[in-house]
Amino acid sequence: MPLPAATLSQLRTIVGADQVLTSKEDLIPYSFDGTAAMSQMPGCVVFVTSTEQIAEVLRLANGTKTPVVTRGSGTGLSGGSLPSRDCIVMCTARMNRILEVDRANLTMLVEPGVTTLAIADAAASVGLFYPPDPGSMKISTIGGNVAENSGGLRGLNTASPATTSWAWKWFCPTAKFSGPATSA
Ligand SMILES: Cc1cc2nc3c(=O)[nH]c(=O)nc-3n(C[C@H](O)[C@H](O)[C@H](O)COP(=O)(O)OP(=O)(O)OC[C@H]3O[C@@H](n4cnc5c(N)ncnc54)[C@H](O)[C@@H]3O)c2cc1C
């Protein structure tokens, strides 16, 4: 069953009308991920740009019992961002800011849509080395990397996202927020 007009209207209010895709042509690229053998049409795609928007989308979805599938760049090979029928695809790829590079503490504070390559480049710009190097690193996002624990050949003798990423901020499906207190 397609998403009710009222739900779509509320989503447009939350993220802005231009951040919600609903036409068949626009939805097709989001109906599959890197696995490609499987596909399913979502009800809409929503591009979130802040944690507040994520919370509001989840609250609305929880209240209307609408499934949500989170998506980064959709390069996953395990069907993780494959939509369920008529779900809301919540895409975090536009949350792509590097908020802080703290050389002294060897840490970086980033939004989930930053690409792996951008993170590696930011580390290199201050003389540091970010090891995880999935073959998709030019387009895969750190959110997807963490969810899939994606690494590449450098992970054989260095590290994977499971050991290099920590202190995530995350949401329950009920929009309950959890994570460390940070300034960002
Ligand atoms: C050409 C190619 C080469 C690849 N090479 C490698 C490789 O060398 N090593 C490797 O491990 N993998 C590889 N992959 C697989 C894939 O690129 C990785 O799994 C990558 O981490 C997925 O990132 P993504 O942003 O595309 O995530 P998506 O495919 O969009 O999502 C993957 C999973 O992460 C979840 N997710 C995404 N963003 C968030 C978020 N913000 N919050 C919570 N959950 C989120 C999704 O729900 C989904 O379950 C490759 C894929 C391709 C197409």
The ligand as an ORCA input file, in Angstrom:
! r2SCAN-3c Opt
* xyz 0 1
  C      32.643     -1.824     -6.004
  C      32.424     -2.165     -4.556
  C      33.521     -2.471     -3.775
  C      33.342     -2.815     -2.418
  N      34.441     -3.118     -1.690
  C      34.292     -3.469     -0.391
  C      35.431     -3.832      0.392
  O      36.572     -3.813     -0.073
  N      35.221     -4.184      1.683
  C      33.962     -4.193      2.245
  O      33.832     -4.504      3.433
  N      32.864     -3.855      1.504
  C      32.992     -3.491      0.225
  N      31.900     -3.151     -0.522
  C      30.581     -3.129      0.117
  C      30.108     -1.713      0.553
  O      30.713     -0.705     -0.187
  C      30.347     -1.468      2.036
  O      29.558     -2.371      2.801
  C      30.051     -0.028      2.477
  O      30.427      0.115      3.827
  C      28.586      0.361      2.363
  O      28.508      1.764      2.594
  P      27.246      2.582      2.054
  O      27.384      3.985      2.480
  O      27.097      2.354      0.593
  O      26.074      1.871      2.866
  P      24.672      1.311      2.373
  O      24.855      0.239      1.364
  O      23.792      2.437      2.009
  O      24.153      0.667      3.727
  C      24.811     -0.455      4.275
  C      24.196     -0.756      5.640
  O      24.501      0.323      6.509
  C      23.315      0.850      7.070
  N      23.518      2.287      7.219
  C      23.963      3.168      6.282
  N      24.054      4.400      6.778
  C      23.649      4.313      8.077
  C      23.496      5.253      9.132
  N      23.754      6.551      8.940
  N      23.041      4.815     10.329
  C      22.760      3.508     10.539
  N      22.879      2.552      9.568
  C      23.312      2.960      8.361
  C      22.215      0.495      6.078
  O      20.939      0.428      6.707
  C      22.679     -0.869      5.621
  O      22.278     -1.862      6.550
  C      32.040     -2.832     -1.863
  C      30.936     -2.514     -2.671
  C      31.126     -2.179     -3.990
  C      29.914     -1.850     -4.825
*
